[in-house]
Amino acid sequence: MGEVFDVAVDLRKSSATFGRWVGATLSAENKRQLWVPEGFAHGFLVLSDFADFLYKATDYYAPEHERCVLWNDPEIGIKWPLNGSPVLAAKDQAGKSLKEAELFP
């Protein structure tokens, strides 16, 4: 149920696509999925009043390894489909810019 805009950002310094992002609108109706490989940041914006949003991971959740990139970093330039400012979790409010973020080799 619902709809989200799902985003992945390449955080691999050695990658030809470092700092670039890709986004897709996902919903039960369009049945699309977005694969986010290791070395990428992942974020999403709920576009509907609510959304059931599930994702799979390659390992168990380990919060001590979680990092956060600033959602509106102009260097990344994600074009979020929103009017105004989003409601952010505290950890997302504390995100770092790409220049300050802990990156992958």
C-alpha positions in Angstrom: 0.0 0.0 0.0 1.2 3.5 -0.7 3.9 5.0 -2.7 7.6 6.0 -2.0 10.4 7.7 -3.9 13.4 5.5 -3.3 17.0 6.7 -3.8 20.5 5.2 -3.9 23.7 7.3 -3.9 27.1 5.8 -4.8 29.5 6.3 -1.9 32.4 4.4 -3.4 35.3 6.8 -3.8 36.9 4.6 -6.5 33.7 4.4 -8.6 33.2 6.2 -11.9 29.7 7.1 -10.6 30.8 8.3 -7.1 28.4 10.9 -5.7 25.7 10.2 -8.3 22.2 9.1 -7.4 19.3 7.2 -8.9 15.7 7.3 -7.8 12.5 5.5 -8.6 8.9 5.7 -7.6 7.8 2.5 -6.0 4.2 1.4 -5.4 2.1 -1.7 -5.1 0.5 -0.7 -8.4 3.7 -0.4 -10.5 5.4 -3.3 -8.7 8.9 -1.8 -9.2 11.9 -2.5 -7.0 15.2 -0.8 -6.5 18.3 -2.7 -5.8 20.8 -0.8 -3.6 24.2 -2.5 -3.6 26.9 -2.4 -0.9 28.7 0.9 -0.9 25.6 3.0 -1.6 23.5 5.2 0.7 19.8 4.5 0.7 16.9 6.9 1.5 13.3 7.3 0.7 10.4 9.7 0.8 6.8 8.6 1.4 4.7 10.2 -1.3 1.3 9.0 -0.1 -0.5 9.5 3.2 1.1 6.3 4.4 3.1 3.4 2.9 4.0 -0.1 3.8 7.7 -0.2 2.8 9.7 -3.4 3.1 13.3 -4.1 2.1 15.7 -6.9 2.2 19.3 -6.8 3.4 22.3 -9.0 2.9 22.9 -9.2 6.7 21.3 -8.5 10.0 20.7 -4.8 10.9 23.7 -3.4 12.8 22.9 0.1 14.0 26.5 0.7 15.1 27.5 0.7 11.4 24.8 3.0 10.2 25.8 6.3 8.6 23.7 9.2 7.3 24.3 11.5 4.3 22.5 14.8 4.3 19.3 14.4 2.3 19.6 17.8 0.6 23.3 18.0 0.0 23.7 20.2 -3.1 26.8 18.3 -4.2 24.7 15.2 -4.6 21.7 17.1 -5.9 18.9 14.6 -5.4 15.7 15.9 -7.0 13.2 14.9 -4.3 9.6 15.2 -5.5 8.3 17.3 -2.6 6.8 20.7 -1.8 8.4 22.3 1.3 10.5 20.5 3.8 10.2 16.8 4.7 9.6 15.5 8.2 12.9 13.9 9.2 14.0 11.5 11.8 16.6 12.8 14.3 19.3 10.7 12.7 18.5 12.1 9.3 18.6 15.6 10.6 22.2 14.9 11.7 23.3 13.7 8.3 26.7 14.7 6.9 27.5 16.3 3.6 29.2 14.1 1.0 32.5 15.9 1.7 32.2 15.0 5.4 30.7 11.5 5.1 32.4 8.2 5.9 32.9 6.7 2.4 33.7 3.3 0.9 37.1 2.8 -0.9 
